[in-house]
Amino acid sequence: MFDRLFAGALLCLSGLIAWTAYHFDVPFQYEPLGPKAFPLILSAVMAFCSVWLFVKPSPNKWAPTGAVLLKLLSGVALMTGYAFLFEKAGFIVSTAIVGTVFCILFGEKPVRAIIYSVILSVVSYFVMKHLLQLNVPTGMLFGG
C-alpha cells in the first residue's frame, strides 16, 4: 500500500518537474543541451520508476516506525534550512552545517561528523568551483 502511494506521489512530482522544466526559458545557452535537459531526463526516470513501483510493488510489508518518520521529517527540515542558508552563508558553511547534523542524526559521533562534513564541503566546493566551473556561492563569511 505504501509503495503505491509513494509511486503516485512520485509520478505527480515527476510530472510537475517536467512541466516546470518545459516552461523554463533562458535568454542564452551556456551548455550544449541547455538548462531543460537534466530536469526532463530526471522526470522521465522518475516517471518510469514510479510506474514500475505502482505495477510491481515490493512484497516487503515493512512500515516506518516513529523513529524513522522523525528522521525523515528532520531530513526534510534540514534540507529546507539548507536552501535558506545556501546563499547567505555560502556553500562551504551551509554544507558543513547540514552535513554535520545529518551525520549526527544517523549515528555518527559529533567530532567525526564535523571533520567529515568540513572536508566534504571544502573538497566539493573546489571541485564544483574550479573543475566544473560552476557558480557556487561563497557567502558573506568569505567575502561573497
Summary of the structure (lengths in Angstrom):
residues: 144
radius of gyration: 18.8
end to end distance: 48.0
largest distance: 53.2
contacts: 368
relative contact order: 0.10
helix: 70%
strand: 0%
